[in-house]
Amino acid sequence: MIETALKALFILIYATFIGFMFMGIIRIVTARIHRRVGPPIYQPILDTIKLLSKKSNITHGLIYDFGVIYALGATILAIMFIPLGNIGVLRAYGDLVLITFLLEIPMLGIMFAAMSSGNPYAGIGAQRALLTLLAIQVPLGFAIVALAEYYGTFSTYEIVMAQQSMGWSITALPLLFAAIAYDLVLQAMFGKEPFDIMIAPGEISLGPMVEFGGKHMGILQIQHAIALFGETLFFSNIFLGGAAITLFGSPILNTIATLVVLLIKQTAVLLVATFMGAIFPRFTIDQAARFYWKWPTIIAALGAILATL
């Protein structure tokens, strides 16, 4: 029990730190593409510490407070199911459907909290977030079916281990289609352009986030950092082979090497999303829905069909 608790604590601290570094990388890379200098990579950590240190006398009720904790708790639970080399706490129980569900439901907590505030901008953003969640379900479902059909299992850990001998998922044509569709879905899960309509900076004052401040916003910053880590790790595991290094005689060296390999893959996934977000303009909500129900759905469905052959 003590060993499991220490592993869980390590995963939480590591995921939070790397997630904040990812947030800093996004800001720096976007600034460079826009020909700006950008803030230091550790700026999101400073911002979060400042938010958590602020006092707030404003509350909008129990749902407003609970929604933030709900979002953070669901995200932390999700990363415990995702294999992190040999350190996963609940990796044996982490199937594709469960992890996908846990990575999506934090937005529901944020939406409930935002709508309970009574701010009309928060309500508009929450409605757009719900529509976006509905839009991505179809291609996301086909991508998961393609993986399960190809490997004959829903277990994320078994898929990772299968790739150690069979090669990365994206080297198989059916799963390449699934990976493309899932990557497009990931763009919306990141909340990056062109699918950031639920936040829409400069249009609806950050949407669901407009009423959050102080400790509430600080907790959501931590949640976003962990979510970035979890979403990139999950994609790296199911499509990019994950990592299971056993070259060294020392378990510690194998663990460090595994984390480094995973971090490189996660960073690559993050940079693709960042480049897309910095280049493409924002879709309207109807454009985003039509896009997801068209091209990603067709591509993912084709992958699912080919995986059954």
N, C-alpha and C positions, 0 to 999 in steps of 0.2 A: 504493500500500500504506500509506503514512504517513497519507494522508487517510482511508482506511478505518479504520485503527487509531484515529485521533483521533475519528472519528464513533462508533465502538464505545465508546470511553472516555467520551465525552460522554453517550451513551445510558445507560450503566451508572451514572454518577454522578447524572444527572438522575433516572433511574428510582428509584434508591435513596433520594435525598432526598425526592422527591415521595411515595414509598411510606411513608416514615417520617412525613411530614406527614399522610398518609391515616390511619395508625395513630393519630396524635394526635387527628385529627378524630373518628374513631370513638369514642374514649374520652370526648372532650368532649361530643359530641352525645348519647351514651348517658347520661352523667352528668346533662345538662340534662333529658332526658326523665324520668329517675328523681329529679329535683329535688335533684341534688347539684351541687357546684361543679366537680369534675373536675380532673385534672392539667393542666399547661400543654401546649401542642401539641407541644413539643419533648421531652417526657418520654421517649418511646420511644427517642430518640437517646441520651439520658443513660443509660437502662437498658442499652442495647446496649454502649455504651462501658464501663460498669461490668462487664458480663459478660465482655467480651473481655479486660479487664485482670486477671481473676481467674486464679489458678493452680489446676490440678486434677491430682491424683495418681491419679485413678480412670479406668480404661479398661475397656471390655467387649470388646475385640478389634478386629480389622480392619474387620469389617462395621459395627460401631458408629461407627467413625471415618469410613469411606468413605461410609456412607449419608447423612451430613450434607453432605459435599462433593458427592455425587451430586445431592442435592436442589437445592443452590445452583447447581451448574453447569447443570442442565437448565432452571432458571428463567431464568438469564442468557441461555442460548441461545435460549429462547422469545422474549424481548423483542427479540432481534436480527432475528427474522423478521417481527415485527409492524410495519407501517408507522407511522412517527412523522413525519407530514408528508413532507418531502423528505429526511429524515435517515436513513431506514431503511438498515441495512447489508446485510441479506439479504432485503429486502422482495420482491424479484422471485421468490424461491423459497418465500415464505411462504404455502402453501395452507392452507385451513381445517382439514383433517385433521391436518397436521403440527403446527400451532400448538396446536390443541386437545390433541393427544397430549403435547406438551412442557409444557403448563400443568398436566396431570394427573399425569404420572409423578413429580414431586418427592415426592408423598405416598408413593409406593412406597419411595423411598429412606429416608424418615423411618420408615416402618413396619418395614423390614428392620433399621434401626439400633435402633429401640425394642424389637423382639422379641428381638434379640440380647443385650439387657441382662439378660434373665431376670426382669424385674419383672412380676408378674402384672397389675398395672394397665396397664402399657404394652402387654402382650399383648392385653388386653380392648379397649383403645382402638384398637390396630392392626386387630383383627378387625372392629370397627365401621367403621373408616375404609374397609377393603376392601369391606364390604357396601354402604357409601354410594357408593363409586366404581362398583360394579356397578349400583346402582339408577339412577344418573344417566345411564348410557350410552345407554339407549333413547331418552329424550326428547332428549338431546344429539345423537344420531345423526340423528333426524328433523329437528331444527332445521338441522343442517348440510346435509342433503339438500335441504331447502326453499330455502336460500340458493343452493346450487349449481344447482338446477333453474331458479330464477327468473332468475339472472344468466348461466347457461350457462358458469360457470367456478368453479373452486375457489380461484382466486387472490384472496387478501385485498386486495392492492393494486388489482387490477382492479375488485373490488367497490366499493372506496372511490372510485375514479375514476368508476365508473358512477353512483354516487349524486350526484356533483357536477352531473350534468345531469338525472338521473331523480328526484332527491329522496331523502330518507332512506328506508331500508328499511322502517321502521315505518309509513310512509304507505301501503304496499301491504298489503292485507288478509292474504295468505298469510304474509308476513314479519312482520306484527304478531303473528300467532299464534306464529310461531317465536321472536320476541323475548320474548314472555311466558314461554314454556317455558324459553328459555335463561336468562332472568333468575332464574327459580326454581332452575335448576341452579346458577347463579352463587352463590346463597345458601349452598349446600353447599360450593362451592369456596372461598368466603371463610371457611368454618368458623363461620358465624354462626347464631344461633338462627333458626328452630326446628330446624336441621339440624346442630347442633354436638355431636351425641351421641358422636362419636369423641373429643372432648376432655372434654365434660361436667364443667366446673369444679364442684367441691363434691360430685361423685358418685364419680368414679374418679380423682381427683387429677391432672387434666389429661391422662389417658390416655397417648398415645405420648410426651408431653413430660415425663412425671414423672421420668425418669432423666436428662434433659439438664440441664446446668448449665455455668457458666463459658463457655469459648470455644465449646463445642458449641451451647449455647443462644444465644450471641451470633450465631453464623453462621446459626442458624435464624431469628433475628429479622430479619437482613438478607434472608434468603430470603423470609420472609413479606412484608416491605416491597416487594421487587421483584415478588413474585407479585401483590400488590394492584394495583400499577401496571400490570402486564401484563394482568391479567384485565379491569380496567376499560377499558384502552386497546383491547383486542381487541373488547369489546362495543361501545364507541363507534365503532370503525371499521366493523364489519359491520352494525350496526343504526341508528346515529345519524349516519351520513354521513361520519364521520372528519373530516378537515380538509385542505384544499389551497389555502391563501390565496395569491393572486397579484395582489392589488390594488396593491401597492407596487412601486416601481421597484427597491428594494434587496432582495436575497435575504435579508439578515439580518432586515429588518423583516418580510418574508413568513414567515420561519421563526419569529420571535417571535410573530407574530399566530396562526400555525398552532398553536403550542404552547399559547397562551392559550385558543383555542377548544377544543382537545382537553382541556385541563385542566378547563374548565367542564363539559364533557360527562362526563368521568371522575368529577368530584366529584358530579354529579347521580346517576350510577349507584351510587356509593358510599353516598350519603345514603339512597337507596331501600333498600339492603340494611341499613343501620344502623337505619333506622326499623323495618323488619320485625323485626330482631333484638332491638330494645329492647321491642317490643310483644308478640310471640308467645312462648309458653312452649315448652320443648324437647320435641321428639318423641322417642319411643322408636325404636329402630332398626327394628322391624317397622312402626311407623307411618310412618316416613320412607320405607321401601322401598315400602310400599303406595301412599303418596301419589305418589311419582315414577313408579311404573308405572301410575298411573291418570290423574290430571288433566294433568300436564305432557306425558305421552306422548300422550294424546288430542289435546291442543291442538297439539302439534308435528306429529303425524301429519296432522291436518287441514290445517295450513299446508303440509306437504309435498305433500299431494294437490292442494290448490288451486294450488300453484306449478307443477304439471305441466299444468294445464288451459290 
